[in-house]
């Protein structure tokens, strides 16, 4: 089967038993999905189906619900066996239930391929702790069933290196090799949310998730953090851009100095131009190949400038020749903020999620 290359984007996933990704205002419409399925059904050859699917995914930054994902895989036929299809869909799936994942695995006939799909998609499964037995029903061989149980145990017990908690914002890790995370800490990020029965501010939640994200990154990656909207305007954690992920840098990013995650506090109420300045700083790092924008709303100015910057960034490569993309995550965003963040993700050849 022809191998179709695709860019593995940053993943905004739902942790097992973790936060809730609300897809009502960010999922593709059923009509749009039905059109895609109709087109795929007309294509006779698996490699051409994968090419058509990959091309269709890049035309919109919006994601797919669990049921929509199942419907797409059920129409792929032999193309559902390919890791290219699995990888291409990964950044666009909003969430899955165990029942959805079981149906996805049912489209793949061979146990080894079922296990590969399961390992890739299990971090997106929101009811893993409660309903994981559903995932074992399709494994008749005792050996493959044991392998499947091991995968489940890794993500519920934390033996995958995530210390028992998979970060909701970043799935089971950041796949980009050189990533800049741009974080809004304006006054409105002080609004309360409920996560796993706890009431905390959005900024507190983001700080927890940033710490977890650094835990699951590996030492072959590089990272930087840029905070905006505080009294100091824009605060890059490292002014020189992305730096290696190692024990010392992780420690410093978490807890050392006034630009650490631990020191992050709510800033001013009206950020004005700071979103633009932060994104300019991120997009002009020659070594970064991915940007993750975290915010609860649209900036009061420079919106089109930011969208233009996102487009310019996504049309270039970093210093090592890697393609670039921008993924946007909003928190409790209203309709105008959703529209803006969606446009940023679209221009940046990335994905958009709205967390509530």
C-alpha positions in Angstrom: 0.0 0.0 0.0 1.3 3.5 -0.9 2.5 5.4 2.2 1.1 8.9 2.4 3.1 11.2 4.6 1.3 13.6 7.0 2.3 16.1 9.6 1.6 14.9 13.1 0.1 17.9 14.8 -0.1 18.8 18.4 -2.8 16.8 20.0 -5.4 18.3 22.3 -6.7 15.2 23.9 -9.0 14.2 26.7 -7.3 12.4 29.6 -8.7 9.2 30.8 -11.2 10.3 33.4 -9.9 13.9 32.9 -11.2 17.1 31.5 -14.2 17.5 29.2 -13.7 18.7 25.6 -16.9 20.3 24.4 -17.3 19.7 20.7 -20.6 21.3 20.0 -19.2 24.5 18.6 -16.0 23.1 17.2 -16.9 19.8 15.5 -17.6 19.6 11.8 -21.3 19.4 10.9 -22.8 16.0 10.2 -23.6 17.3 6.7 -19.9 18.0 6.1 -18.9 14.6 7.3 -21.6 12.9 5.2 -20.2 14.7 2.1 -16.7 13.5 3.0 -17.9 9.9 3.5 -19.8 10.0 0.1 -16.6 11.1 -1.6 -14.5 8.4 0.0 -17.0 5.7 -0.9 -16.6 6.6 -4.6 -12.8 6.0 -4.5 -11.9 2.4 -5.3 -8.3 2.2 -4.2 -7.1 2.4 -0.6 -4.1 4.6 -1.2 -6.3 7.1 -3.1 -8.8 7.0 -0.2 -6.0 8.0 2.2 -4.8 10.8 0.0 -8.4 12.1 -0.3 -8.9 11.9 3.5 -5.6 13.6 4.3 -6.4 16.4 1.8 -10.0 16.9 3.2 -8.7 17.1 6.8 -6.5 20.1 6.0 -9.3 22.1 4.6 -10.8 22.8 8.1 -9.3 23.2 11.6 -12.5 21.7 13.1 -12.5 18.3 14.6 -14.7 15.2 14.6 -16.9 13.6 17.3 -16.5 10.0 18.3 -19.5 8.9 16.2 -18.3 10.9 13.2 -14.9 9.3 13.5 -16.4 5.8 13.5 -18.5 6.6 10.4 -15.4 7.7 8.5 -13.4 4.6 9.4 -16.2 2.3 8.6 -16.3 3.7 5.0 -12.5 3.4 4.5 -12.5 -0.3 3.9 -8.9 -1.6 3.5 -7.6 2.0 4.0 -8.7 1.7 7.7 -5.8 -0.7 8.2 -3.2 1.8 7.3 -1.3 3.8 10.0 -1.5 6.7 7.6 -5.3 6.9 8.2 -4.9 6.5 11.9 -2.2 9.2 12.1 -4.0 11.6 9.8 -7.2 11.5 11.9 -5.4 11.8 15.3 -5.2 15.6 15.6 -8.8 16.1 14.6 -10.6 13.7 16.9 -12.3 15.7 19.7 -12.9 12.8 22.0 -13.8 9.1 22.0 -15.8 6.9 24.3 -14.7 3.3 24.8 -17.6 2.2 22.6 -16.3 4.4 19.8 -12.8 3.0 20.1 -14.1 -0.6 20.1 -16.0 0.1 16.8 -12.9 1.7 15.3 -10.8 -1.4 16.2 -13.5 -3.5 14.6 -12.7 -2.0 11.2 -9.2 -3.5 11.4 -9.1 -7.3 11.0 -5.6 -8.2 12.4 -4.9 -8.2 16.2 -1.5 -6.4 15.8 -3.1 -3.6 13.9 -5.9 -3.4 16.4 -3.4 -3.0 19.2 -1.6 -0.2 17.3 -4.8 1.7 16.8 -5.7 1.2 20.4 -2.4 2.5 21.6 -2.7 5.6 19.4 -6.2 6.5 20.3 -6.6 5.4 23.9 -5.4 8.8 25.3 -8.4 10.4 23.6 -10.9 8.1 25.4 -12.8 9.9 28.1 -14.4 7.0 29.9 -11.4 4.7 30.0 -11.4 4.0 33.7 -15.1 3.2 33.8 -15.7 1.2 30.5 -12.3 -0.2 29.4 -13.7 -3.8 29.4 -15.5 -2.8 26.2 -12.2 -2.6 24.5 -11.3 -6.2 25.3 -14.3 -7.8 23.7 -12.8 -7.8 20.2 -9.7 -9.7 21.3 -10.5 -13.4 21.2 -6.9 -14.6 21.6 -5.7 -14.6 25.2 -2.3 -13.3 24.3 -3.6 -10.3 22.4 -6.1 -9.7 25.1 -3.3 -9.5 27.6 -1.5 -7.0 25.4 -4.6 -4.9 25.2 -5.0 -5.0 29.0 -1.4 -3.9 29.4 -2.0 -0.9 27.2 -5.1 0.0 29.3 -3.2 -0.4 32.5 -0.4 1.9 31.3 -2.8 4.7 30.7 -4.8 4.2 33.9 -1.9 3.5 36.2 0.5 5.9 34.7 3.3 3.5 33.8 3.7 5.4 30.5 5.7 8.0 32.2 2.9 10.5 32.8 2.9 9.8 36.6 -0.7 8.6 36.6 -2.2 11.7 35.0 -2.4 12.4 31.3 -2.5 16.2 30.6 -5.8 17.1 29.0 -4.4 20.0 27.0 -1.6 18.0 25.4 -2.9 14.4 25.2 -0.1 11.9 25.9 2.6 14.3 25.0 3.6 17.0 22.5 4.7 15.4 19.2 6.3 18.5 17.8 10.1 18.5 18.2 10.5 22.2 18.9 7.4 23.8 20.4 6.5 27.2 21.8 3.6 27.4 24.2 1.9 30.9 24.3 -0.1 31.3 27.4 -2.7 34.0 28.2 -2.7 35.0 31.9 -5.0 38.0 31.7 -7.5 38.8 34.5 -10.3 36.8 32.8 -8.3 33.6 33.2 -9.3 33.8 36.8 -12.7 32.5 36.1 -13.6 29.2 37.8 -13.9 25.8 36.1 -14.6 22.4 37.5 -12.1 19.6 36.7 -12.5 16.1 38.1 -14.7 17.4 40.9 -12.3 20.3 41.8 -13.1 24.0 41.5 -10.1 26.0 40.3 -9.4 28.9 38.1 -8.6 28.5 34.4 -5.1 29.7 35.1 -4.5 27.2 37.9 -5.7 24.5 35.5 -3.3 25.7 32.8 -0.4 25.8 35.2 -1.1 22.2 36.2 -1.3 21.1 32.6 2.0 22.9 31.7 3.8 21.0 34.4 2.3 17.7 33.2 3.2 18.5 29.6 6.9 19.0 30.6 6.8 15.7 32.4 5.7 13.8 29.4 8.0 15.5 26.9 11.3 13.7 26.1 14.9 14.9 25.9 14.9 14.8 22.1 12.5 17.8 22.1 12.9 21.5 22.7 10.5 24.0 24.2 9.8 27.5 25.3 7.0 29.3 27.1 5.7 32.8 26.4 3.3 34.4 28.7 1.2 37.5 27.8 -1.2 40.0 29.3 0.4 40.6 32.6 1.6 43.9 34.0 4.9 43.3 32.3 3.3 42.7 28.9 4.9 39.8 27.2 7.2 37.5 29.2 9.2 34.9 27.3 10.6 32.2 29.6 13.7 32.0 27.4 14.4 35.0 25.3 16.6 33.1 22.9 13.7 30.8 21.9 13.3 27.0 22.3 15.8 25.2 24.5 16.5 21.5 25.0 14.2 19.5 27.2 16.4 18.3 30.0 16.2 18.0 33.8 17.7 21.5 34.5 15.5 23.3 32.0 12.4 21.5 33.1 13.2 22.4 36.7 13.8 26.0 35.9 10.6 26.3 33.7 8.5 24.9 36.6 9.9 26.6 39.6 12.8 29.0 39.2 12.4 32.7 38.8 9.5 35.1 38.2 8.9 33.7 34.7 8.4 30.2 35.9 5.1 28.3 35.8 5.0 28.4 39.7 5.3 32.2 39.7 2.5 32.8 37.1 -0.3 35.0 38.5 -3.3 36.7 37.0 -2.4 39.8 35.1 -4.2 42.9 33.9 -7.8 42.9 32.7 -7.3 44.3 29.2 -4.4 42.9 27.4 -4.7 45.2 24.3 -1.8 44.4 21.9 -0.1 41.8 24.0 -1.5 38.8 22.1 0.0 40.2 19.0 3.4 40.8 20.6 3.4 37.3 22.1 2.6 35.7 18.8 5.1 37.8 16.9 7.8 36.7 19.4 6.7 33.0 18.9 6.5 33.1 15.1 9.9 34.8 14.7 11.8 32.0 16.5 13.7 30.4 13.6 14.1 27.1 15.5 10.4 26.6 16.5 8.2 24.4 14.3 5.0 24.4 16.4 3.1 27.0 18.4 0.4 26.2 20.9 -1.8 29.3 21.7 -3.8 29.0 24.9 -6.4 31.8 25.6 -9.9 32.4 26.8 -10.8 35.0 24.2 -10.0 37.2 21.2 -7.7 40.2 21.6 -9.3 43.7 21.3 -6.9 44.6 18.5 -4.5 43.3 15.8 -6.7 40.2 15.1 -6.1 40.2 11.4 -2.4 40.8 12.0 -2.2 37.7 14.2 -4.1 35.6 11.6 -1.7 36.8 8.9 1.3 35.9 11.1 -0.2 32.4 11.6 -0.5 32.0 7.9 3.1 33.2 7.2 4.4 30.9 9.9 2.6 27.8 8.5 3.8 28.5 5.0 7.5 28.3 6.1 9.8 25.8 7.7 12.0 26.0 10.7 15.8 26.1 10.7 15.9 22.3 10.3 13.5 22.3 7.4 10.5 21.0 9.4 7.0 22.1 8.4 5.3 24.5 10.9 1.8 24.7 12.3 -0.2 26.5 15.0 -2.8 24.9 17.2 -5.3 27.1 19.2 -7.1 26.2 22.4 -9.8 28.4 23.9 -11.3 28.2 27.4 -15.1 29.0 27.8 -14.8 31.1 24.7 -17.8 33.1 23.4 -18.8 33.0 19.7 -16.5 35.8 18.6 -13.5 34.3 20.4 -14.3 30.9 18.9 -14.4 32.5 15.4 -11.0 34.3 15.9 -9.2 31.2 17.4 -10.6 29.1 14.6 -9.2 31.4 12.0 -5.8 31.4 13.7 -5.7 27.6 13.7 -6.9 27.5 10.1 -4.3 30.0 9.0 -1.7 28.1 11.0 -2.5 24.7 9.4 -3.4 23.4 12.9 -6.4 22.4 14.9 -8.8 24.3 17.2 -10.5 23.1 20.5 -12.8 24.9 22.9 -12.5 23.6 26.5 -15.3 24.2 29.0 
